[in-house]
Amino acid sequence: MDKSDFFKRLIEEITDFPRDVVLNLPHIVMIGNLEIDLENFNSLLEYTPDKIRVGTNLGIVMFAGSDLEIKMISQNEIIVTGRIKSIELGLNRR
């Protein structure tokens, strides 16, 4: 563990901030198979009606399905709607 990880974990313990906030980890909330809210992402890599790929600090997160649309996108949050069939986490950058 390097110094920055040590201090991030220390801040997390002292302040009771959630781990995803302190460590800038992706936070995913899924509502059935109809909507996904992903926080703490870096970049939108691919966007088609069947697949959305998003870069995060842990690698690429891919949503696959049909009729996928980006309902909302901001600097660190994206909301995807449609018929979500699968989610792949932590894929290497391709």
C-alpha positions in Angstrom: 0.0 0.0 0.0 1.5 3.3 -1.0 1.2 6.5 1.0 -1.8 7.9 -0.9 -3.8 4.7 -0.3 -2.9 4.8 3.4 -4.0 8.4 3.7 -7.2 7.8 1.8 -8.1 4.9 4.1 -7.2 7.0 7.1 -9.5 9.8 6.0 -12.2 7.3 5.3 -12.0 5.9 8.9 -11.7 9.3 10.6 -14.5 11.0 8.7 -16.9 8.1 8.1 -17.1 9.1 4.4 -18.2 6.2 2.2 -15.3 4.2 0.7 -16.4 4.9 -2.9 -16.2 8.7 -2.3 -12.8 8.7 -0.6 -11.2 6.2 -3.0 -13.1 7.5 -6.1 -14.4 4.0 -6.8 -17.3 3.5 -9.2 -20.7 3.3 -7.5 -23.5 1.5 -9.5 -27.2 1.6 -8.6 -29.4 -0.6 -10.8 -33.2 -0.3 -10.9 -34.4 -3.7 -12.2 -33.1 -4.2 -15.7 -34.4 -0.8 -16.8 -31.9 1.8 -15.4 -28.4 2.1 -14.2 -26.9 5.0 -12.4 -23.0 5.0 -12.4 -21.1 7.5 -10.3 -17.3 8.2 -10.4 -16.6 7.4 -14.0 -13.8 9.0 -16.1 -14.8 8.8 -19.7 -17.5 7.5 -22.1 -15.7 5.1 -24.5 -18.5 3.6 -26.6 -22.1 4.4 -27.0 -24.5 2.3 -29.2 -28.0 1.1 -28.7 -26.6 -2.3 -27.7 -23.5 -1.5 -25.7 -22.2 1.3 -23.6 -18.6 1.2 -22.3 -17.4 3.6 -19.6 -13.8 4.1 -18.2 -13.4 4.1 -14.4 -10.5 4.0 -12.0 -10.9 0.2 -11.9 -11.0 -0.3 -15.6 -13.8 -0.4 -18.1 -17.5 -1.0 -17.2 -19.7 -2.3 -20.0 -23.5 -2.4 -20.1 -25.0 -4.6 -22.8 -28.7 -4.8 -23.8 -31.1 -3.3 -26.2 -32.5 0.2 -26.7 -29.8 1.7 -24.4 -29.9 5.4 -24.1 -28.0 7.9 -22.0 -30.7 9.6 -19.9 -28.3 12.0 -18.1 -24.5 12.5 -18.2 -22.4 14.9 -16.0 -18.8 15.2 -15.1 -18.8 12.1 -12.9 -22.3 10.5 -13.2 -24.1 8.7 -16.0 -27.6 7.3 -16.1 -28.4 4.7 -18.7 -31.9 3.4 -19.6 -33.1 0.6 -21.8 -33.3 -3.2 -21.5 -30.1 -4.1 -19.6 -29.0 -7.7 -20.2 -25.5 -7.7 -18.6 -22.9 -5.7 -16.8 -19.2 -6.4 -17.0 -16.9 -4.9 -14.4 -13.2 -4.1 -14.3 -12.4 -4.9 -17.9 -8.9 -3.9 -19.1 -8.7 -0.9 -21.4 -9.0 -2.0 -25.0 
